[in-house]
Amino acid sequence: MRLKRLALIIGGLVILAVMLCVGGSLLSGIVGGMKAAQPTPTSVATPVGIAVRARGEVVPARWATLYFDASGPVAEWFVEEGEMVKAGTLLGRLEIPDADDLERAVKQEELRLEQARLRLEQLQQPAKEAELRQAEHEVERAAAALEMARLNLTTVQNSPLLNETLEDARKVLQEAENRYRDQQEKYQRGETDYWFVDQAKQNYEKAHKEWLRIKQQADLQLGNARNEVEQAERAYQEAKDRLERLLKGADPYELKAAQLEVEAAQLALERARSALEAAKLLAPFDGTIVTLHLREGDWANVGAPAATIADLSSLRVETTDLDEWGAARIRIGDEATIVVNAFDDKTLTGRVTEIGLRGEKLPAGDVVYRVVIELDKPDPQLRWGMTVRVSIPVKE
């Protein structure tokens, strides 16, 4: 029994000795590794600063997705991807069946606008001396014509010949009517034959027709004279009004109406041009055609991407994950160091030119702010969409 207990004690001591040996070796290795990892101290101490770090991407300062303002098949592209274009360059067009009608409508509205502008200019310009003299002459001539017309009316109204002729015809008619009545009375009393009654009746009807003819002539002459007076009065008033307009200048209401006509013509022209230009795609600024989203023959819908243009000569960096802590510690003008992930051996520098005023909340709940960094010296190897690592030193 004692031997068995002694054996157990000896075995325990052996195991303990082995564990101490192994543990000592491990501890020595760990201590040696830690000593090896420590940097070799330099003669000048370098203080460690605080820096804001974020990821970002290379983007152009100016770019746009372009689309047609009308629907239809793409007739043709006049550019290719990668081609540099100037602002206003025609990039492509759609097939539209009524293109000729639209062009004619534009020309017609251009003419209407020009006419409206000319009328407005005429109203705005002061009257010339020659126009004033001409208008004064027209007033004098119209006044003389009115006076002549009034004299003619008075002459017709007081014409002895016309009045006497009408009066003579009336007397003849009255005598013929009296004789006709006398013959009727004699015939009723049996004092004469009916032939005399019939003759008296014919004479009466003839005298009545003659009186009517003369009266109609008199009324016609009198009516013509009165019409001449009315026309002369209107002409005289129009001449006076024109002279007054020239002296006073354009009437405010007439001038306003002319201005409204110009504005209406401008709107009509814009509508006509918009209908024509809707089938065309123009470059809004100088840049490079990055992508043509449609091929010739593809159907283009209003508002659907047709092409993407960018000014690749002005690439910059925009952060994608700068948090609240970093956004609160950087300022406009801060220097930044940029490492392009595609070129680990290439470091660029730049300055902060814009800090987002409002953060964007990510699905995970974090808030990030967009910061724009303008490069001090753009690199020709950079491409739109390349990812970068940004470091912005912060002053304590």
C-alpha positions in Angstrom: 0.0 0.0 0.0 2.8 2.3 0.8 4.6 1.4 -2.4 1.6 2.3 -4.4 1.2 5.7 -2.7 4.9 6.3 -3.2 4.6 5.5 -6.9 1.8 8.0 -7.4 3.7 10.7 -5.6 6.8 10.1 -7.8 4.6 10.1 -11.0 3.0 13.4 -10.0 6.4 15.0 -9.4 7.6 13.9 -12.9 4.6 15.3 -14.6 5.0 18.6 -12.8 8.6 18.8 -13.8 7.7 18.2 -17.5 5.1 21.0 -17.4 7.5 23.4 -15.9 10.0 22.7 -18.6 7.5 23.1 -21.5 6.0 26.3 -20.0 9.4 27.8 -19.6 10.2 27.2 -23.2 6.9 28.8 -24.4 7.4 31.8 -22.1 10.9 32.3 -23.4 9.7 32.2 -27.1 6.9 34.7 -26.4 9.2 37.1 -24.7 11.8 36.8 -27.5 9.1 37.5 -30.1 7.9 40.6 -28.3 11.5 41.9 -28.1 11.9 41.3 -31.8 8.7 43.1 -32.7 9.7 46.3 -30.9 10.9 49.1 -33.4 14.5 50.2 -33.1 14.5 53.7 -31.5 15.7 56.6 -33.6 17.6 59.6 -32.6 14.7 62.0 -33.1 11.3 61.2 -31.7 8.4 61.5 -34.2 5.1 62.5 -32.6 2.0 60.5 -33.7 -0.8 62.8 -35.2 -4.5 62.1 -35.6 -5.8 61.5 -39.1 -9.3 61.0 -40.5 -9.3 58.1 -42.8 -12.0 57.1 -45.3 -12.6 55.3 -48.6 -13.6 57.0 -51.7 -13.8 56.8 -55.5 -12.6 58.8 -58.5 -15.3 60.8 -60.2 -15.5 63.6 -62.7 -16.4 67.0 -61.5 -19.0 67.3 -64.2 -21.0 64.5 -65.8 -24.6 63.9 -66.9 -26.9 61.1 -68.1 -28.6 62.3 -71.3 -32.0 61.2 -72.6 -34.3 62.1 -75.5 -37.4 64.2 -74.9 -39.4 62.1 -77.3 -40.0 58.4 -77.9 -39.0 56.5 -81.0 -36.3 54.3 -82.6 -32.8 55.6 -82.6 -32.1 56.6 -86.2 -28.3 57.1 -85.9 -25.5 58.1 -83.6 -23.0 60.7 -84.7 -20.4 59.9 -82.0 -18.7 56.9 -80.5 -17.9 56.0 -76.9 -14.6 57.6 -75.9 -15.0 60.5 -78.3 -14.5 64.1 -77.1 -17.2 66.5 -78.1 -17.9 70.2 -77.7 -21.0 71.7 -76.1 -24.0 71.7 -78.5 -22.6 68.8 -80.6 -25.4 66.7 -82.2 -24.9 63.3 -80.6 -27.8 61.3 -82.1 -31.4 61.6 -83.4 -34.6 59.6 -83.4 -36.7 58.6 -86.4 -39.8 60.9 -86.5 -42.2 60.7 -89.5 -43.2 64.4 -89.4 -39.8 66.0 -89.2 -40.4 68.1 -92.3 -43.7 69.5 -90.9 -41.9 70.3 -87.6 -39.2 72.2 -89.5 -41.8 74.2 -91.5 -43.6 75.0 -88.2 -40.4 76.4 -86.7 -39.8 78.6 -89.7 -43.4 79.9 -89.7 -43.2 80.7 -86.0 -39.9 82.5 -86.6 -41.6 84.7 -89.2 -44.5 85.5 -86.8 -42.1 86.4 -84.1 -40.2 88.7 -86.4 -43.4 90.5 -87.5 -44.5 91.0 -83.9 -41.1 92.4 -83.0 -41.2 94.8 -85.9 -44.7 96.1 -84.9 -43.5 96.6 -81.3 -40.4 98.5 -82.5 -42.6 100.7 -84.7 -44.8 101.6 -81.7 -41.8 102.2 -79.5 -40.1 104.6 -81.9 -41.0 108.3 -81.8 -42.7 109.8 -84.8 -40.5 111.3 -87.5 -40.9 114.9 -88.7 -42.0 113.7 -92.1 -44.7 111.5 -90.6 -46.0 114.4 -88.6 -46.2 116.6 -91.6 -47.9 113.9 -93.6 -50.4 113.3 -90.8 -51.1 117.1 -90.6 -51.7 117.2 -94.3 -54.1 114.3 -94.1 -56.1 116.1 -91.4 -56.3 119.2 -93.6 -57.3 117.3 -96.7 -59.9 115.3 -94.7 -61.3 118.6 -93.3 -61.6 120.0 -96.7 -63.4 116.9 -98.0 -65.8 117.0 -95.1 -66.6 120.6 -95.8 -67.3 119.8 -99.5 -69.5 116.9 -98.6 -71.5 119.1 -96.2 -71.9 121.8 -98.9 -73.1 119.2 -101.4 -75.7 117.9 -98.9 -77.0 121.4 -98.4 -77.1 121.9 -102.1 -79.1 118.8 -102.7 -81.4 119.5 -99.8 -82.1 123.1 -101.1 -81.9 122.3 -104.9 -84.7 124.4 -106.5 -84.7 122.2 -109.6 -85.1 119.0 -107.6 -87.8 120.5 -105.3 -89.7 122.1 -108.1 -89.7 118.9 -110.2 -90.9 116.9 -107.3 -93.6 119.5 -106.5 -94.7 119.6 -110.2 -95.0 115.8 -110.3 -97.0 115.9 -107.0 -99.4 118.5 -108.5 -99.8 116.5 -111.7 -100.6 113.4 -109.5 -103.1 115.4 -107.4 -104.9 116.7 -110.6 -105.0 113.2 -112.1 -106.4 111.8 -108.9 -109.1 114.5 -108.7 -110.2 113.9 -112.4 -110.3 110.1 -111.7 -112.6 110.7 -108.7 -114.8 113.1 -110.7 -115.3 110.5 -113.5 -116.2 107.8 -111.0 -118.8 110.1 -109.5 -120.3 111.0 -112.9 -120.3 107.4 -113.9 -122.2 106.5 -110.8 -124.8 109.2 -111.5 -125.0 108.0 -115.1 -123.7 111.2 -116.6 -120.8 109.7 -118.5 -119.6 106.5 -120.1 -117.1 104.1 -118.3 -114.5 104.7 -121.0 -113.8 108.1 -119.5 -113.4 106.6 -116.1 -110.9 104.1 -117.4 -108.9 106.8 -119.2 -108.8 108.9 -116.0 -107.6 105.9 -114.0 -104.8 105.3 -116.5 -103.7 108.9 -116.3 -103.8 108.8 -112.5 -101.6 105.6 -112.5 -99.1 107.1 -114.9 -98.8 110.3 -112.8 -98.3 108.2 -109.7 -95.5 106.3 -111.3 -93.8 109.5 -112.5 -94.1 111.0 -109.0 -92.6 107.9 -107.5 -89.7 107.9 -110.0 -88.9 111.6 -109.3 -89.2 111.1 -105.5 -86.9 108.0 -105.6 -84.3 110.1 -107.5 -84.5 112.8 -105.0 -84.2 110.4 -102.1 -81.2 108.7 -103.8 -79.4 112.0 -104.3 -80.1 113.0 -100.8 -79.0 109.6 -99.4 -75.8 109.7 -101.4 -75.0 113.2 -100.2 -75.6 112.2 -96.6 -73.4 109.1 -97.0 -70.6 111.2 -98.4 -70.8 113.5 -95.3 -70.7 110.4 -93.0 -67.7 109.0 -94.8 -65.9 112.3 -94.8 -66.5 112.7 -91.0 -65.0 109.3 -90.4 -62.0 110.0 -92.5 -61.5 113.3 -90.8 -61.7 111.7 -87.3 -59.3 108.9 -88.3 -56.8 111.5 -89.6 -57.1 113.5 -86.4 -56.7 110.3 -84.3 -53.6 109.3 -86.2 -52.0 112.7 -85.8 -52.8 112.6 -82.1 -51.2 109.2 -81.7 -48.1 110.4 -83.5 -47.9 113.5 -81.2 -48.5 111.5 -78.0 -46.7 108.3 -78.9 -48.0 104.8 -78.7 -51.1 104.1 -76.7 -50.1 102.2 -73.5 -52.8 99.5 -74.2 -51.7 99.2 -77.8 -48.0 98.9 -76.7 -48.9 96.3 -74.1 -50.8 94.4 -76.7 -47.8 94.4 -79.0 -45.6 93.2 -76.2 -48.0 90.3 -75.5 -48.0 89.4 -79.1 -44.2 89.2 -79.0 -44.3 87.0 -75.9 -46.9 84.8 -77.4 -44.9 84.4 -80.6 -41.8 83.5 -78.6 -43.7 80.8 -76.7 -45.1 79.4 -79.9 -41.6 79.3 -81.4 -40.2 77.6 -78.3 -42.9 75.0 -78.5 -42.2 74.4 -82.2 -38.5 74.2 -81.6 -39.0 71.8 -78.6 -41.1 69.5 -80.7 -38.3 69.4 -83.3 -35.4 69.2 -80.8 -37.1 66.5 -78.8 -35.8 64.0 -81.4 -32.3 65.2 -81.1 -29.6 64.7 -78.4 -27.1 67.4 -77.9 -24.0 67.6 -75.7 -24.8 70.0 -72.8 -21.1 70.8 -72.2 -17.6 69.9 -73.4 -16.7 66.4 -72.4 -16.2 62.7 -73.4 -18.9 60.3 -74.4 -18.5 57.6 -71.8 -21.4 55.3 -72.6 -24.0 55.0 -75.3 -26.9 53.1 -73.6 -28.8 52.5 -76.8 -27.9 51.1 -80.2 -29.1 52.3 -83.6 -32.6 50.8 -84.0 -33.3 50.5 -80.3 -36.5 52.1 -79.0 -35.9 55.2 -76.8 -38.4 56.1 -74.2 -38.8 59.6 -72.7 -36.5 59.9 -69.7 -34.7 56.7 -70.3 -30.8 56.9 -70.3 -29.5 57.3 -73.8 -25.9 58.5 -73.3 -23.5 59.5 -70.5 -21.1 62.4 -70.9 -18.4 63.5 -68.5 -15.6 66.0 -68.3 -12.8 63.5 -67.7 -10.2 66.3 -67.6 -11.4 67.4 -64.1 -11.4 64.2 -62.1 -11.6 64.4 -58.3 -12.1 62.2 -55.3 -15.3 61.8 -53.3 -15.5 59.9 -50.1 -18.0 57.0 -49.6 -17.8 56.1 -45.9 -16.7 59.2 -44.0 -18.4 59.0 -40.6 -19.7 61.7 -38.3 -16.6 61.8 -36.2 -14.4 62.5 -39.2 -16.8 65.0 -40.8 -16.8 67.0 -37.6 -13.0 67.3 -37.5 -12.0 68.3 -41.1 -12.3 71.7 -42.7 -12.3 73.2 -46.2 -8.8 73.5 -47.4 -7.4 70.6 -45.4 -4.6 68.7 -47.1 -5.4 65.1 -48.0 -3.3 62.1 -49.1 -4.9 59.7 -51.5 -3.7 56.2 -52.3 -5.3 54.6 -55.4 -6.0 51.0 -54.8 -5.1 50.1 -58.4 -1.6 51.6 -57.8 -0.3 50.8 -54.4 3.0 52.5 -55.1 1.3 55.8 -56.2 0.2 58.5 -53.7 -1.6 61.6 -54.7 -2.3 64.8 -52.8 -5.2 67.2 -52.8 -7.3 69.6 -50.7 -10.8 69.4 -49.3 -13.1 71.7 -51.3 -16.5 70.5 -50.2 -18.0 68.9 -47.1 -21.6 67.6 -47.3 -24.1 69.6 -45.3 -26.3 66.6 -44.8 -25.3 63.0 -44.0 -26.6 59.9 -45.7 -28.0 57.2 -43.6 -26.9 53.7 -44.6 -29.1 50.6 -44.3 -27.0 49.5 -41.2 -27.9 52.8 -39.5 -24.5 54.5 -39.9 -24.4 58.1 -41.2 -21.8 59.1 -43.8 -20.9 62.4 -45.3 -19.7 63.1 -48.8 -16.4 65.0 -48.9 -14.9 66.3 -52.2 -11.1 66.5 -52.7 -9.6 68.3 -55.6 -6.3 66.8 -56.7 -3.2 69.0 -56.7 -2.0 67.2 -59.9 -4.4 65.0 -61.8 -2.9 61.7 -63.0 -3.5 60.5 -66.6 -3.8 56.9 -65.3 -6.8 57.6 -63.2 -10.2 56.3 -64.4 -13.7 57.2 -63.3 -14.8 54.8 -60.6 -11.4 53.7 -59.3 -11.4 53.2 -55.5 -9.0 55.1 -53.2 -8.0 55.4 -49.5 -8.0 58.9 -48.1 -6.1 60.2 -45.1 -6.7 63.8 -43.8 -4.5 64.9 -40.9 -6.3 66.6 -38.2 -4.7 69.3 -36.1 -5.2 68.8 -32.3 
